[in-house]
Structures are given as C-alpha cells and as structure tokens.
Amino acid sequence: MPKISVIVPVYNVEKLLRRCLDSIINQSFENFELLLIDDGSKDNSGQICDDYKKQDERVRVWHIPNGGQSVARNLGIDNVKGDFIAFIDSDDFVELDYLEKLYQPMLEDEVDVVSCRYIAYSEDRDEEVKKKIRDNHPEFYHFRSNHI
C-alpha cells in the first residue's frame, strides 16, 4: 500500500503536464500513488495521463466531464489508498525530494498536516530564481509555473 496519494486534477494543460508528471514520477520517495483526474480536457491532456499510466503502475487515471477542480479533487480523495494525501496542480512542478521532505515531519513530529511555500516560476529565469530562493530562504519550496 502506498504511504502517500498524490492527487492531480488535470484540465487543458498539455503544454505543462509532462513537466508536472515527470517531477512527481521521479521523486526520491517512491512509495506513493499518483491519481490523475482528467476533468474533461479538450486538448491532449487526457491522452498524456493515459500514457503515464501505461508507463508506471503507481499511476491511476479517471476521465470525467468537466466539473471543476473541487469535483476532480474530491473524486481523488474518494479513491486514495495512501495514508496521506498531497495535492499538486497540473500546471505546477515540484522538487525531486518534495514528497520525502513533506513525509519526514509526519514521521518525526507525528503531525497531521505539513505544508510548504511555493514560488512563481519563469522559464527565462529558472536557475536565477532557484538560486536566489535557496540562498535567501532555505525552507522547502514548491514551484508554480507562471504560464498566464
């Protein structure tokens, strides 16, 4: 049984979805399941989800009519197998030790909720932004794509 269930609502994010999913699939902490809820995407997002399911047995996929992020997340919650739940937006990506760093305080401090900060990410300033954040703020971060 997985320790962590990662829920990702997906809606029309084909350009950013692979980066998101790769950042999750390649985690240093491997005892997780990935629930992808395709919320009625009209682009190739649903097919990308299916492709990841074929490549990794930890991935489960649902395709539903568009109902919004809350409906998608709730469907995920109803189907988790893990002890803990993590939510990641499909237009975001995470550091490769994201789950490990969130899971450790759960074990060590016996807490029920762990959170982290996030930053707006810009393609043209990737390394500059990451270095500045790490130098000034050693806390753990979650990267949010600035795609709008």
OpenMM code with the backbone's topology and positions (N, CA, C; nanometers):
from openmm import Vec3, app, unit

residues = "MET PRO LYS ILE SER VAL ILE VAL PRO VAL TYR ASN VAL GLU LYS LEU LEU ARG ARG CYS LEU ASP SER ILE ILE ASN GLN SER PHE GLU ASN PHE GLU LEU LEU LEU ILE ASP ASP GLY SER LYS ASP ASN SER GLY GLN ILE CYS ASP ASP TYR LYS LYS GLN ASP GLU ARG VAL ARG VAL TRP HIS ILE PRO ASN GLY GLY GLN SER VAL ALA ARG ASN LEU GLY ILE ASP ASN VAL LYS GLY ASP PHE ILE ALA PHE ILE ASP SER ASP ASP PHE VAL GLU LEU ASP TYR LEU GLU LYS LEU TYR GLN PRO MET LEU GLU ASP GLU VAL ASP VAL VAL SER CYS ARG TYR ILE ALA TYR SER GLU ASP ARG ASP GLU GLU VAL LYS LYS LYS ILE ARG ASP ASN HIS PRO GLU PHE TYR HIS PHE ARG SER ASN HIS ILE".split()
positions = [
    Vec3(0.0844, -0.1189, 0.0000),
    Vec3(0.0000, 0.0000, 0.0000),
    Vec3(0.0884, 0.1246, 0.0000),
    Vec3(0.0510, 0.2243, -0.0792),
    Vec3(0.1311, 0.3467, -0.0825),
    Vec3(0.1160, 0.4265, 0.0469),
    Vec3(0.2210, 0.4968, 0.0843),
    Vec3(0.2159, 0.5849, 0.2014),
    Vec3(0.1468, 0.7163, 0.1663),
    Vec3(0.1721, 0.7668, 0.0443),
    Vec3(0.1179, 0.8967, 0.0039),
    Vec3(0.0379, 0.8801, -0.1247),
    Vec3(-0.0785, 0.9423, -0.1293),
    Vec3(-0.1585, 0.9503, -0.2516),
    Vec3(-0.1475, 1.0933, -0.3032),
    Vec3(-0.0962, 1.1079, -0.4237),
    Vec3(-0.0812, 1.2393, -0.4861),
    Vec3(-0.1964, 1.2568, -0.5841),
    Vec3(-0.2753, 1.3610, -0.5623),
    Vec3(-0.3915, 1.3879, -0.6472),
    Vec3(-0.3614, 1.5085, -0.7356),
    Vec3(-0.3790, 1.4896, -0.8673),
    Vec3(-0.3550, 1.5970, -0.9630),
    Vec3(-0.4788, 1.6128, -1.0510),
    Vec3(-0.5576, 1.7199, -1.0284),
    Vec3(-0.6666, 1.7499, -1.1217),
    Vec3(-0.6055, 1.8028, -1.2520),
    Vec3(-0.6557, 1.7568, -1.3642),
    Vec3(-0.5974, 1.7930, -1.4937),
    Vec3(-0.7047, 1.8540, -1.5824),
    Vec3(-0.6749, 1.9727, -1.6370),
    Vec3(-0.7684, 2.0340, -1.7311),
    Vec3(-0.6920, 2.1211, -1.8302),
    Vec3(-0.6860, 2.0773, -1.9560),
    Vec3(-0.6281, 2.1544, -2.0667),
    Vec3(-0.4894, 2.2117, -2.0355),
    Vec3(-0.3971, 2.1243, -1.9971),
    Vec3(-0.2615, 2.1691, -1.9636),
    Vec3(-0.1551, 2.0884, -2.0398),
    Vec3(-0.1852, 2.0490, -2.1622),
    Vec3(-0.0947, 1.9606, -2.2344),
    Vec3(0.0476, 2.0159, -2.2448),
    Vec3(0.0647, 2.1467, -2.2505),
    Vec3(0.1990, 2.2048, -2.2653),
    Vec3(0.2811, 2.1952, -2.1372),
    Vec3(0.2176, 2.1882, -2.0230),
    Vec3(0.2878, 2.1871, -1.8947),
    Vec3(0.2783, 2.0543, -1.8212),
    Vec3(0.1902, 1.9665, -1.8644),
    Vec3(0.1583, 1.8460, -1.7889),
    Vec3(0.2758, 1.7492, -1.7761),
    Vec3(0.3519, 1.7297, -1.8820),
    Vec3(0.4631, 1.6347, -1.8751),
    Vec3(0.5659, 1.6769, -1.7703),
    Vec3(0.5951, 1.8052, -1.7634),
    Vec3(0.6911, 1.8510, -1.6625),
    Vec3(0.6362, 1.8241, -1.5230),
    Vec3(0.5095, 1.8509, -1.5019),
    Vec3(0.4462, 1.8230, -1.3727),
    Vec3(0.4570, 1.6755, -1.3388),
    Vec3(0.4149, 1.5901, -1.4296),
    Vec3(0.4116, 1.4468, -1.4026),
    Vec3(0.5515, 1.3882, -1.3869),
    Vec3(0.6463, 1.4344, -1.4667),
    Vec3(0.7847, 1.3876, -1.4519),
    Vec3(0.8401, 1.4243, -1.3148),
    Vec3(0.8064, 1.5444, -1.2667),
    Vec3(0.8572, 1.5858, -1.1354),
    Vec3(0.7984, 1.5001, -1.0232),
    Vec3(0.6828, 1.4438, -1.0454),
    Vec3(0.6205, 1.3565, -0.9452),
    Vec3(0.6727, 1.2131, -0.9594),
    Vec3(0.6716, 1.1609, -1.0794),
    Vec3(0.7132, 1.0228, -1.1053),
    Vec3(0.8573, 0.9985, -1.0604),
    Vec3(0.9430, 1.0985, -1.0724),
    Vec3(1.0854, 1.0824, -1.0425),
    Vec3(1.1226, 1.1216, -0.8997),
    Vec3(1.0280, 1.1185, -0.8090),
    Vec3(1.0538, 1.1538, -0.6697),
    Vec3(1.1547, 1.0590, -0.6042),
    Vec3(1.2348, 1.1132, -0.5110),
    Vec3(1.3262, 1.0293, -0.4332),
    Vec3(1.2468, 0.9367, -0.3407),
    Vec3(1.1323, 0.9813, -0.2937),
    Vec3(1.0401, 0.8997, -0.2143),
    Vec3(0.9496, 0.8274, -0.3135),
    Vec3(0.9571, 0.6954, -0.3168),
    Vec3(0.8876, 0.6207, -0.4219),
    Vec3(0.7584, 0.5538, -0.3788),
    Vec3(0.7282, 0.5526, -0.2502),
    Vec3(0.6111, 0.4801, -0.2008),
    Vec3(0.4868, 0.5697, -0.2067),
    Vec3(0.4440, 0.5986, -0.3276),
    Vec3(0.3261, 0.6817, -0.3488),
    Vec3(0.2460, 0.6290, -0.4668),
    Vec3(0.1231, 0.6742, -0.4736),
    Vec3(0.0399, 0.6511, -0.5918),
    Vec3(0.0064, 0.7875, -0.6486),
    Vec3(-0.0163, 0.7933, -0.7777),
    Vec3(-0.0482, 0.9182, -0.8451),
    Vec3(-0.1862, 0.9049, -0.9082),
    Vec3(-0.2807, 0.9857, -0.8595),
    Vec3(-0.4168, 0.9847, -0.9110),
    Vec3(-0.4347, 1.1050, -1.0028),
    Vec3(-0.4548, 1.0793, -1.1302),
    Vec3(-0.4747, 1.1843, -1.2292),
    Vec3(-0.6219, 1.1893, -1.2645),
    Vec3(-0.6832, 1.3039, -1.2416),
    Vec3(-0.8253, 1.3202, -1.2705),
    Vec3(-0.8381, 1.4162, -1.3881),
    Vec3(-0.8623, 1.3611, -1.5061),
    Vec3(-0.8817, 1.4424, -1.6257),
    Vec3(-1.0234, 1.4979, -1.6222),
    Vec3(-1.0316, 1.6276, -1.5988),
    Vec3(-1.1587, 1.6962, -1.5764),
    Vec3(-1.2185, 1.7488, -1.7073),
    Vec3(-1.2356, 1.6595, -1.8040),
    Vec3(-1.2997, 1.6975, -1.9299),
    Vec3(-1.2108, 1.7790, -2.0224),
    Vec3(-1.0810, 1.7541, -2.0209),
    Vec3(-0.9890, 1.8295, -2.1069),
    Vec3(-1.0270, 1.8156, -2.2536),
    Vec3(-1.0101, 1.9242, -2.3267),
    Vec3(-1.0395, 1.9247, -2.4691),
    Vec3(-0.9113, 1.9186, -2.5525),
    Vec3(-0.7943, 1.9235, -2.4868),
    Vec3(-0.6671, 1.9096, -2.5565),
    Vec3(-0.6157, 1.7667, -2.5359),
    Vec3(-0.4873, 1.7438, -2.5477),
    Vec3(-0.4302, 1.6098, -2.5346),
    Vec3(-0.3952, 1.5716, -2.3914),
    Vec3(-0.4409, 1.6462, -2.2936),
    Vec3(-0.4072, 1.6171, -2.1540),
    Vec3(-0.4520, 1.4781, -2.1108),
    Vec3(-0.5701, 1.4373, -2.1499),
    Vec3(-0.6211, 1.3053, -2.1137),
    Vec3(-0.5346, 1.1934, -2.1690),
    Vec3(-0.4893, 1.2088, -2.2932),
    Vec3(-0.4029, 1.1084, -2.3548),
    Vec3(-0.2679, 1.1034, -2.2842),
    Vec3(-0.2161, 1.2185, -2.2447),
    Vec3(-0.0890, 1.2228, -2.1714),
    Vec3(-0.1042, 1.1472, -2.0399),
    Vec3(-0.2150, 1.1670, -1.9707),
    Vec3(-0.2412, 1.0931, -1.8460),
    Vec3(-0.2402, 0.9430, -1.8720),
    Vec3(-0.3077, 0.9003, -1.9773),
    Vec3(-0.3134, 0.7579, -2.0115),
    Vec3(-0.1736, 0.7035, -2.0438),
    Vec3(-0.0915, 0.7840, -2.1101),
    Vec3(0.0451, 0.7419, -2.1432),
    Vec3(0.1263, 0.7176, -2.0161),
    Vec3(0.1127, 0.8045, -1.9176),
    Vec3(0.1859, 0.7870, -1.7919),
    Vec3(0.1353, 0.6649, -1.7159),
    Vec3(0.0068, 0.6380, -1.7260),
    Vec3(-0.0490, 0.5185, -1.6613),
    Vec3(0.0136, 0.3926, -1.7205),
    Vec3(0.0332, 0.3906, -1.8522),
    Vec3(0.0936, 0.2752, -1.9185),
    Vec3(0.2397, 0.2564, -1.8767),
    Vec3(0.3068, 0.3658, -1.8418),
    Vec3(0.4496, 0.3609, -1.8101),
    Vec3(0.4793, 0.3321, -1.6633),
    Vec3(0.3837, 0.3563, -1.5744),
    Vec3(0.4122, 0.3453, -1.4313),
    Vec3(0.2901, 0.2892, -1.3590),
    Vec3(0.3085, 0.1784, -1.2897),
    Vec3(0.1957, 0.1125, -1.2224),
    Vec3(0.1417, 0.1923, -1.1043),
    Vec3(0.2135, 0.2948, -1.0590),
    Vec3(0.1654, 0.3786, -0.9485),
    Vec3(0.0603, 0.4792, -0.9941),
    Vec3(0.0420, 0.4931, -1.1249),
    Vec3(-0.0484, 0.5941, -1.1806),
    Vec3(-0.1855, 0.5336, -1.2075),
    Vec3(-0.2885, 0.6034, -1.1592),
    Vec3(-0.4276, 0.5682, -1.1901),
    Vec3(-0.4929, 0.6917, -1.2524),
    Vec3(-0.5823, 0.6707, -1.3481),
    Vec3(-0.6418, 0.7810, -1.4241),
    Vec3(-0.7931, 0.7682, -1.4281),
    Vec3(-0.8601, 0.8819, -1.4128),
    Vec3(-1.0043, 0.8925, -1.4323),
    Vec3(-1.0285, 1.0021, -1.5347),
    Vec3(-1.1260, 0.9800, -1.6220),
    Vec3(-1.1708, 1.0810, -1.7182),
    Vec3(-1.3159, 1.1129, -1.6838),
    Vec3(-1.3413, 1.2371, -1.6492),
    Vec3(-1.4762, 1.2774, -1.6095),
    Vec3(-1.5183, 1.4009, -1.6877),
    Vec3(-1.6492, 1.4274, -1.6975),
    Vec3(-1.6948, 1.5528, -1.7585),
    Vec3(-1.6474, 1.6698, -1.6723),
    Vec3(-1.6254, 1.7812, -1.7359),
    Vec3(-1.5740, 1.8982, -1.6633),
    Vec3(-1.6679, 1.9386, -1.5502),
    Vec3(-1.6129, 1.9374, -1.4297),
    Vec3(-1.6901, 1.9752, -1.3115),
    Vec3(-1.6145, 2.0729, -1.2233),
    Vec3(-1.4893, 2.1005, -1.2608),
    Vec3(-1.4079, 2.1926, -1.1826),
    Vec3(-1.3093, 2.1199, -1.0930),
    Vec3(-1.2146, 2.1966, -1.0450),
    Vec3(-1.1054, 2.1413, -0.9651),
    Vec3(-1.1538, 2.0725, -0.8375),
    Vec3(-1.2534, 2.1281, -0.7726),
    Vec3(-1.3034, 2.0676, -0.6481),
    Vec3(-1.3641, 1.9303, -0.6728),
    Vec3(-1.4407, 1.9177, -0.7795),
    Vec3(-1.5007, 1.7884, -0.8133),
    Vec3(-1.3905, 1.6862, -0.8423),
    Vec3(-1.2898, 1.7285, -0.9175),
    Vec3(-1.1791, 1.6385, -0.9504),
    Vec3(-1.1031, 1.5970, -0.8238),
    Vec3(-1.0731, 1.6917, -0.7380),
    Vec3(-1.0016, 1.6591, -0.6141),
    Vec3(-1.0838, 1.5660, -0.5252),
    Vec3(-1.2124, 1.5915, -0.5163),
    Vec3(-1.2980, 1.5058, -0.4332),
    Vec3(-1.3047, 1.3631, -0.4866),
    Vec3(-1.3063, 1.3473, -0.6176),
    Vec3(-1.3028, 1.2132, -0.6759),
    Vec3(-1.1719, 1.1446, -0.6368),
    Vec3(-1.0636, 1.2190, -0.6425),
    Vec3(-0.9358, 1.1648, -0.5994),
    Vec3(-0.9385, 1.1224, -0.4533),
    Vec3(-0.9894, 1.2083, -0.3684),
    Vec3(-0.9978, 1.1778, -0.2247),
    Vec3(-1.0778, 1.0504, -0.2015),
    Vec3(-1.1859, 1.0332, -0.2768),
    Vec3(-1.2703, 0.9150, -0.2613),
    Vec3(-1.1998, 0.7853, -0.3024),
    Vec3(-1.0869, 0.7968, -0.3733),
    Vec3(-1.0208, 0.6777, -0.4270),
    Vec3(-0.8773, 0.6571, -0.3788),
    Vec3(-0.8341, 0.7323, -0.2798),
    Vec3(-0.6960, 0.7183, -0.2323),
    Vec3(-0.6752, 0.5851, -0.1603),
    Vec3(-0.5527, 0.5360, -0.1691),
    Vec3(-0.5122, 0.4161, -0.0972),
    Vec3(-0.4040, 0.4490, 0.0056),
    Vec3(-0.3455, 0.5662, -0.0044),
    Vec3(-0.2356, 0.6042, 0.0830),
    Vec3(-0.2810, 0.6506, 0.2202),
    Vec3(-0.1843, 0.6603, 0.3104),
    Vec3(-0.2098, 0.7098, 0.4456),
    Vec3(-0.2210, 0.8616, 0.4483),
    Vec3(-0.1521, 0.9281, 0.3551),
    Vec3(-0.1505, 1.0733, 0.3488),
    Vec3(-0.1858, 1.1172, 0.2074),
    Vec3(-0.2324, 1.2414, 0.1937),
    Vec3(-0.2720, 1.2959, 0.0639),
    Vec3(-0.1916, 1.4209, 0.0346),
    Vec3(-0.1445, 1.4317, -0.0897),
    Vec3(-0.0789, 1.5530, -0.1386),
    Vec3(-0.1533, 1.5989, -0.2627),
    Vec3(-0.1737, 1.7289, -0.2732),
    Vec3(-0.2360, 1.7877, -0.3915),
    Vec3(-0.1308, 1.8650, -0.4687),
    Vec3(-0.1247, 1.8429, -0.5982),
    Vec3(-0.0357, 1.9192, -0.6851),
    Vec3(-0.1174, 1.9625, -0.8059),
    Vec3(-0.1114, 2.0908, -0.8401),
    Vec3(-0.1816, 2.1400, -0.9582),
    Vec3(-0.1069, 2.0959, -1.0836),
    Vec3(-0.1799, 2.0692, -1.1891),
    Vec3(-0.1213, 2.0123, -1.3107),
    Vec3(-0.0361, 2.1106, -1.3896),
    Vec3(-0.0420, 2.2388, -1.3569),
    Vec3(0.0449, 2.3358, -1.4234),
    Vec3(0.1651, 2.3726, -1.3360),
    Vec3(0.1860, 2.2983, -1.2285),
    Vec3(0.2994, 2.3181, -1.1386),
    Vec3(0.3951, 2.2012, -1.1502),
    Vec3(0.5114, 2.2169, -1.0908),
    Vec3(0.6047, 2.1057, -1.0787),
    Vec3(0.6729, 2.1179, -0.9435),
    Vec3(0.7314, 2.0083, -0.8977),
    Vec3(0.7882, 2.0041, -0.7630),
    Vec3(0.9325, 1.9558, -0.7683),
    Vec3(1.0073, 1.9899, -0.6638),
    Vec3(1.1441, 1.9402, -0.6499),
    Vec3(1.1400, 1.7885, -0.6371),
    Vec3(1.2486, 1.7222, -0.6729),
    Vec3(1.2506, 1.5760, -0.6745),
    Vec3(1.2501, 1.5134, -0.5357),
    Vec3(1.2704, 1.5934, -0.4322),
    Vec3(1.2615, 1.5422, -0.2945),
    Vec3(1.1385, 1.5970, -0.2218),
    Vec3(1.0444, 1.6471, -0.2978),
    Vec3(0.9226, 1.7089, -0.2446),
    Vec3(0.8489, 1.6172, -0.1465),
    Vec3(0.8148, 1.4980, -0.1904),
    Vec3(0.7384, 1.4068, -0.1046),
    Vec3(0.8196, 1.3625, 0.0165),
    Vec3(0.9457, 1.3384, -0.0035),
    Vec3(1.0329, 1.2978, 0.1074),
    Vec3(1.0378, 1.4055, 0.2149),
    Vec3(1.0518, 1.5310, 0.1715),
    Vec3(1.0601, 1.6417, 0.2684),
    Vec3(0.9268, 1.6684, 0.3372),
    Vec3(0.8188, 1.6368, 0.2731),
    Vec3(0.6886, 1.6518, 0.3384),
    Vec3(0.6594, 1.5331, 0.4304),
    Vec3(0.7064, 1.4169, 0.3923),
    Vec3(0.6779, 1.2957, 0.4691),
    Vec3(0.7590, 1.2884, 0.5985),
    Vec3(0.8822, 1.3332, 0.5967),
    Vec3(0.9685, 1.3235, 0.7145),
    Vec3(0.9091, 1.3891, 0.8391),
    Vec3(0.8572, 1.5118, 0.8325),
    Vec3(0.7970, 1.5716, 0.9527),
    Vec3(0.6756, 1.4939, 1.0029),
    Vec3(0.6040, 1.4294, 0.9107),
    Vec3(0.4896, 1.3487, 0.9516),
    Vec3(0.5356, 1.2366, 1.0441),
    Vec3(0.6470, 1.1764, 1.0111),
    Vec3(0.7006, 1.0668, 1.0923),
    Vec3(0.7688, 1.1174, 1.2191),
    Vec3(0.8583, 1.2121, 1.2012),
    Vec3(0.9413, 1.2586, 1.3126),
    Vec3(0.8618, 1.3352, 1.4179),
    Vec3(0.7716, 1.4204, 1.3733),
    Vec3(0.6983, 1.5071, 1.4660),
    Vec3(0.5563, 1.4604, 1.4921),
    Vec3(0.5160, 1.3532, 1.4239),
    Vec3(0.3819, 1.2989, 1.4377),
    Vec3(0.2748, 1.4074, 1.4206),
    Vec3(0.2866, 1.4809, 1.3106),
    Vec3(0.1897, 1.5858, 1.2805),
    Vec3(0.0897, 1.5350, 1.1774),
    Vec3(-0.0237, 1.6018, 1.1687),
    Vec3(-0.1283, 1.5615, 1.0751),
    Vec3(-0.1240, 1.6374, 0.9434),
    Vec3(-0.0655, 1.7578, 0.9445),
    Vec3(-0.0621, 1.8416, 0.8253),
    Vec3(0.0766, 1.9023, 0.8096),
    Vec3(0.1285, 1.8972, 0.6879),
    Vec3(0.2551, 1.9608, 0.6554),
    Vec3(0.2301, 2.0447, 0.5308),
    Vec3(0.2844, 2.1653, 0.5275),
    Vec3(0.2697, 2.2495, 0.4096),
    Vec3(0.4049, 2.3080, 0.3723),
    Vec3(0.4111, 2.3676, 0.2562),
    Vec3(0.5342, 2.4309, 0.2106),
    Vec3(0.4981, 2.5558, 0.1320),
    Vec3(0.5982, 2.6336, 0.1052),
    Vec3(0.5781, 2.7544, 0.0248),
    Vec3(0.5872, 2.7194, -0.1227),
    Vec3(0.5471, 2.8128, -0.2045),
    Vec3(0.5671, 2.7967, -0.3474),
    Vec3(0.6172, 2.9285, -0.4036),
    Vec3(0.6763, 2.9221, -0.5219),
    Vec3(0.7219, 3.0434, -0.5885),
    Vec3(0.6677, 3.0451, -0.7300),
    Vec3(0.6532, 3.1640, -0.7834),
    Vec3(0.6174, 3.1779, -0.9245),
    Vec3(0.7435, 3.1490, -1.0047),
    Vec3(0.7300, 3.0736, -1.1080),
    Vec3(0.8420, 3.0283, -1.1889),
    Vec3(0.8348, 3.0922, -1.3263),
    Vec3(0.9493, 3.1291, -1.3783),
    Vec3(0.9560, 3.1865, -1.5118),
    Vec3(1.0626, 3.1126, -1.5911),
    Vec3(1.0294, 3.0606, -1.7071),
    Vec3(1.1229, 2.9837, -1.7903),
    Vec3(1.2554, 3.0551, -1.8114),
    Vec3(1.2514, 3.1833, -1.8428),
    Vec3(1.3732, 3.2555, -1.8780),
    Vec3(1.4615, 3.2871, -1.7571),
    Vec3(1.4114, 3.2645, -1.6362),
    Vec3(1.4899, 3.2953, -1.5170),
    Vec3(1.5003, 3.1751, -1.4232),
    Vec3(1.4886, 3.0561, -1.4755),
    Vec3(1.4826, 2.9342, -1.3964),
    Vec3(1.5934, 2.9241, -1.2915),
    Vec3(1.7177, 2.9112, -1.3330),
    Vec3(1.8270, 2.8902, -1.2374),
    Vec3(1.8480, 3.0114, -1.1477),
    Vec3(1.8324, 3.1304, -1.2035),
    Vec3(1.8487, 3.2531, -1.1241),
    Vec3(1.7471, 3.2579, -1.0096),
    Vec3(1.6236, 3.2247, -1.0393),
    Vec3(1.5185, 3.2274, -0.9376),
    Vec3(1.5434, 3.1211, -0.8318),
    Vec3(1.5760, 2.9988, -0.8727),
    Vec3(1.6014, 2.8908, -0.7771),
    Vec3(1.7183, 2.9236, -0.6853),
    Vec3(1.8282, 2.9766, -0.7421),
    Vec3(1.9457, 3.0085, -0.6608),
    Vec3(1.9130, 3.1179, -0.5597),
    Vec3(1.8436, 3.2209, -0.6034),
    Vec3(1.8088, 3.3315, -0.5131),
    Vec3(1.7229, 3.2817, -0.3975),
    Vec3(1.6281, 3.1972, -0.4277),
    Vec3(1.5402, 3.1451, -0.3236),
    Vec3(1.6178, 3.0586, -0.2256),
    Vec3(1.7000, 2.9689, -0.2767),
    Vec3(1.7756, 2.8796, -0.1877),
    Vec3(1.8755, 2.9561, -0.1026),
    Vec3(1.9383, 3.0584, -0.1590),
    Vec3(2.0363, 3.1368, -0.0839),
    Vec3(1.9699, 3.2174, 0.0268),
    Vec3(1.8529, 3.2698, 0.0000),
    Vec3(1.7865, 3.3590, 0.0950),
    Vec3(1.6852, 3.2899, 0.1850),
    Vec3(1.6304, 3.1806, 0.1388),
    Vec3(1.5254, 3.1098, 0.2126),
    Vec3(1.5491, 2.9601, 0.2016),
    Vec3(1.6152, 2.8995, 0.2969),
    Vec3(1.6467, 2.7574, 0.2858),
    Vec3(1.5265, 2.6641, 0.3043),
    Vec3(1.4096, 2.7198, 0.3340),
    Vec3(1.2926, 2.6351, 0.3505),
    Vec3(1.2617, 2.5632, 0.2198),
    Vec3(1.1820, 2.4634, 0.2293),
    Vec3(1.1436, 2.3830, 0.1147),
    Vec3(1.0405, 2.4571, 0.0295),
    Vec3(1.0558, 2.4498, -0.1017),
    Vec3(0.9654, 2.5209, -0.1917),
    Vec3(0.9019, 2.4289, -0.2952),
    Vec3(0.7883, 2.4725, -0.3413),
    Vec3(0.7100, 2.4086, -0.4478),
    Vec3(0.7063, 2.5125, -0.5592),
    Vec3(0.7385, 2.4748, -0.6811),
    Vec3(0.7458, 2.5705, -0.7917),
    Vec3(0.6158, 2.5763, -0.8685),
    Vec3(0.5635, 2.6937, -0.8846),
    Vec3(0.4385, 2.7152, -0.9568),
    Vec3(0.4718, 2.7823, -1.0901),
    Vec3(0.4294, 2.7212, -1.1988),
    Vec3(0.4564, 2.7777, -1.3305),
    Vec3(0.3806, 2.9079, -1.3488),
    Vec3(0.4460, 3.0011, -1.4143),
    Vec3(0.3826, 3.1284, -1.4473),
    Vec3(0.3475, 3.1221, -1.5950),
    Vec3(0.2361, 3.0593, -1.6254),
    Vec3(0.2004, 3.0322, -1.7645),
    Vec3(0.0953, 3.1275, -1.8202),
    Vec3(0.0495, 3.2198, -1.7415),
    Vec3(-0.0565, 3.3100, -1.7897),
    Vec3(0.0036, 3.4356, -1.8466),
] * unit.nanometer
topology = app.Topology()
chain = topology.addChain("A")
for resn in residues:
    res = topology.addResidue(resn, chain)
    for name in ("N", "CA", "C"):
        topology.addAtom(name, app.Element.getBySymbol(name[0]), res)
